[in-house]
Amino acid sequence: MKAKKQAPSGIEPTKSELEILKVLWEHGPSTVRFVNDELNSQSRPVQYTSTLKLMQIMHEKGMLTRDDSNMKHVYQPVEDEEKTKGFLLSRFVENMYNGSASSLVMQLLGNKKTSAEELKAIRKMLDNIK
Protein backbone atom coordinates (compact mmCIF):
# COMPACT_ATOMS: atom_id res chain seq x y z
CA MET A 1 0.00 0.00 0.00
CA LYS A 2 1.27 3.47 -0.91
CA ALA A 3 2.20 5.79 1.98
CA LYS A 4 -0.02 8.84 2.33
CA LYS A 5 1.86 11.99 1.34
CA GLN A 6 1.84 14.54 4.14
CA ALA A 7 1.16 18.24 3.80
CA PRO A 8 4.27 20.40 4.28
CA SER A 9 3.23 21.12 7.87
CA GLY A 10 1.73 17.63 8.29
CA ILE A 11 -1.81 19.04 8.08
CA GLU A 12 -4.09 19.45 5.09
CA PRO A 13 -5.99 22.73 5.49
CA THR A 14 -9.78 22.83 5.35
CA LYS A 15 -11.63 25.27 3.08
CA SER A 16 -12.06 27.76 5.95
CA GLU A 17 -8.40 27.41 6.94
CA LEU A 18 -7.37 28.06 3.33
CA GLU A 19 -9.41 31.27 3.30
CA ILE A 20 -7.45 32.48 6.33
CA LEU A 21 -4.13 31.36 4.83
CA LYS A 22 -4.91 33.27 1.61
CA VAL A 23 -5.43 36.49 3.58
CA LEU A 24 -2.16 35.98 5.47
CA TRP A 25 -0.21 35.11 2.30
CA GLU A 26 -1.53 38.20 0.54
CA HIS A 27 -1.15 40.69 3.41
CA GLY A 28 1.58 39.18 5.58
CA PRO A 29 1.49 38.78 9.36
CA SER A 30 -1.86 40.05 10.62
CA THR A 31 -4.16 40.31 13.60
CA VAL A 32 -7.37 38.30 13.90
CA ARG A 33 -9.37 41.52 13.48
CA PHE A 34 -7.65 42.30 10.17
CA VAL A 35 -8.13 38.73 8.87
CA ASN A 36 -11.79 38.75 9.93
CA ASP A 37 -12.39 42.11 8.22
CA GLU A 38 -10.77 40.81 5.01
CA LEU A 39 -12.85 37.62 5.08
CA ASN A 40 -16.01 39.67 5.50
CA SER A 41 -15.10 41.92 2.57
CA GLN A 42 -14.27 38.96 0.30
CA SER A 43 -16.92 36.36 1.01
CA ARG A 44 -19.74 35.45 3.32
CA PRO A 45 -20.17 37.14 6.71
CA VAL A 46 -17.90 35.62 9.35
CA GLN A 47 -18.13 36.30 13.08
CA TYR A 48 -14.97 37.60 14.76
CA THR A 49 -15.16 34.86 17.42
CA SER A 50 -15.29 32.18 14.69
CA THR A 51 -12.18 33.58 13.01
CA LEU A 52 -10.41 33.86 16.37
CA LYS A 53 -11.21 30.26 17.34
CA LEU A 54 -10.19 28.89 13.95
CA MET A 55 -6.89 30.79 13.99
CA GLN A 56 -6.21 29.51 17.53
CA ILE A 57 -6.88 25.96 16.33
CA MET A 58 -4.60 26.52 13.32
CA HIS A 59 -1.89 27.70 15.73
CA GLU A 60 -2.36 24.58 17.87
CA LYS A 61 -2.13 22.40 14.73
CA GLY A 62 1.15 24.08 13.79
CA MET A 63 -0.22 25.81 10.69
CA LEU A 64 0.26 29.34 12.06
CA THR A 65 2.79 31.01 14.31
CA ARG A 66 1.66 33.67 16.76
CA ASP A 67 3.60 36.65 18.04
CA ASP A 68 2.03 37.52 21.38
CA SER A 69 4.76 39.92 22.50
CA ASN A 70 2.34 42.84 22.04
CA MET A 71 -1.20 43.25 23.27
CA LYS A 72 -2.55 42.23 19.84
CA HIS A 73 -1.56 38.75 18.69
CA VAL A 74 -0.13 38.66 15.18
CA TYR A 75 -0.40 35.43 13.18
CA GLN A 76 1.49 34.22 10.15
CA PRO A 77 1.53 30.96 8.17
CA VAL A 78 4.21 28.38 8.91
CA GLU A 79 4.37 27.25 5.26
CA ASP A 80 4.59 29.53 2.25
CA GLU A 81 1.87 29.73 -0.35
CA GLU A 82 3.71 27.91 -3.15
CA LYS A 83 4.63 24.94 -0.97
CA THR A 84 1.06 24.53 0.28
CA LYS A 85 -0.47 24.95 -3.18
CA GLY A 86 2.02 22.47 -4.61
CA PHE A 87 1.07 19.89 -2.00
CA LEU A 88 -2.67 20.41 -2.51
CA LEU A 89 -2.33 20.26 -6.29
CA SER A 90 -0.30 17.04 -6.07
CA ARG A 91 -2.97 15.49 -3.84
CA PHE A 92 -5.72 16.62 -6.23
CA VAL A 93 -3.95 15.23 -9.31
CA GLU A 94 -3.22 11.96 -7.49
CA ASN A 95 -6.80 11.55 -6.23
CA MET A 96 -8.73 12.79 -9.26
CA TYR A 97 -6.47 11.94 -12.21
CA ASN A 98 -4.47 8.94 -10.93
CA GLY A 99 -1.36 11.11 -10.86
CA SER A 100 -1.61 12.17 -14.50
CA ALA A 101 -0.90 15.89 -14.88
CA SER A 102 -1.60 15.68 -18.62
CA SER A 103 -5.13 14.40 -17.91
CA LEU A 104 -5.71 17.39 -15.65
CA VAL A 105 -4.43 19.83 -18.29
CA MET A 106 -6.55 18.22 -21.01
CA GLN A 107 -9.62 18.48 -18.76
CA LEU A 108 -8.90 22.13 -17.99
CA LEU A 109 -8.37 23.10 -21.61
CA GLY A 110 -11.40 21.07 -22.72
CA ASN A 111 -13.81 22.54 -20.17
CA LYS A 112 -12.87 26.18 -20.48
CA LYS A 113 -12.64 28.61 -23.32
CA THR A 114 -8.93 29.33 -23.19
CA SER A 115 -7.95 32.75 -24.50
CA ALA A 116 -5.16 33.30 -27.01
CA GLU A 117 -3.18 35.08 -24.27
CA GLU A 118 -3.52 32.10 -21.92
CA LEU A 119 -2.47 29.67 -24.65
CA LYS A 120 0.56 31.84 -25.42
CA ALA A 121 1.54 31.85 -21.72
CA ILE A 122 1.08 28.05 -21.54
CA ARG A 123 3.28 27.57 -24.64
CA LYS A 124 5.94 29.81 -23.11
CA MET A 125 5.88 27.78 -19.88
CA LEU A 126 6.18 24.52 -21.82
CA ASP A 127 9.09 25.90 -23.83
CA ASN A 128 10.86 26.93 -20.62
CA ILE A 129 10.47 23.41 -19.18
CA LYS A 130 12.49 21.90 -22.04
C-alpha positions in Angstrom: 0.0 0.0 0.0 1.3 3.5 -0.9 2.2 5.8 2.0 0.0 8.8 2.3 1.9 12.0 1.3 1.8 14.5 4.1 1.2 18.2 3.8 4.3 20.4 4.3 3.2 21.1 7.9 1.7 17.6 8.3 -1.8 19.0 8.1 -4.1 19.4 5.1 -6.0 22.7 5.5 -9.8 22.8 5.4 -11.6 25.3 3.1 -12.1 27.8 6.0 -8.4 27.4 6.9 -7.4 28.1 3.3 -9.4 31.3 3.3 -7.4 32.5 6.3 -4.1 31.4 4.8 -4.9 33.3 1.6 -5.4 36.5 3.6 -2.2 36.0 5.5 -0.2 35.1 2.3 -1.5 38.2 0.5 -1.1 40.7 3.4 1.6 39.2 5.6 1.5 38.8 9.4 -1.9 40.1 10.6 -4.2 40.3 13.6 -7.4 38.3 13.9 -9.4 41.5 13.5 -7.7 42.3 10.2 -8.1 38.7 8.9 -11.8 38.8 9.9 -12.4 42.1 8.2 -10.8 40.8 5.0 -12.9 37.6 5.1 -16.0 39.7 5.5 -15.1 41.9 2.6 -14.3 39.0 0.3 -16.9 36.4 1.0 -19.7 35.4 3.3 -20.2 37.1 6.7 -17.9 35.6 9.4 -18.1 36.3 13.1 -15.0 37.6 14.8 -15.2 34.9 17.4 -15.3 32.2 14.7 -12.2 33.6 13.0 -10.4 33.9 16.4 -11.2 30.3 17.3 -10.2 28.9 13.9 -6.9 30.8 14.0 -6.2 29.5 17.5 -6.9 26.0 16.3 -4.6 26.5 13.3 -1.9 27.7 15.7 -2.4 24.6 17.9 -2.1 22.4 14.7 1.1 24.1 13.8 -0.2 25.8 10.7 0.3 29.3 12.1 2.8 31.0 14.3 1.7 33.7 16.8 3.6 36.6 18.0 2.0 37.5 21.4 4.8 39.9 22.5 2.3 42.8 22.0 -1.2 43.2 23.3 -2.5 42.2 19.8 -1.6 38.7 18.7 -0.1 38.7 15.2 -0.4 35.4 13.2 1.5 34.2 10.1 1.5 31.0 8.2 4.2 28.4 8.9 4.4 27.2 5.3 4.6 29.5 2.3 1.9 29.7 -0.4 3.7 27.9 -3.2 4.6 24.9 -1.0 1.1 24.5 0.3 -0.5 25.0 -3.2 2.0 22.5 -4.6 1.1 19.9 -2.0 -2.7 20.4 -2.5 -2.3 20.3 -6.3 -0.3 17.0 -6.1 -3.0 15.5 -3.8 -5.7 16.6 -6.2 -3.9 15.2 -9.3 -3.2 12.0 -7.5 -6.8 11.5 -6.2 -8.7 12.8 -9.3 -6.5 11.9 -12.2 -4.5 8.9 -10.9 -1.4 11.1 -10.9 -1.6 12.2 -14.5 -0.9 15.9 -14.9 -1.6 15.7 -18.6 -5.1 14.4 -17.9 -5.7 17.4 -15.7 -4.4 19.8 -18.3 -6.6 18.2 -21.0 -9.6 18.5 -18.8 -8.9 22.1 -18.0 -8.4 23.1 -21.6 -11.4 21.1 -22.7 -13.8 22.5 -20.2 -12.9 26.2 -20.5 -12.6 28.6 -23.3 -8.9 29.3 -23.2 -8.0 32.8 -24.5 -5.2 33.3 -27.0 -3.2 35.1 -24.3 -3.5 32.1 -21.9 -2.5 29.7 -24.6 0.6 31.8 -25.4 1.5 31.8 -21.7 1.1 28.1 -21.5 3.3 27.6 -24.6 5.9 29.8 -23.1 5.9 27.8 -19.9 6.2 24.5 -21.8 9.1 25.9 -23.8 10.9 26.9 -20.6 10.5 23.4 -19.2 12.5 21.9 -22.0 
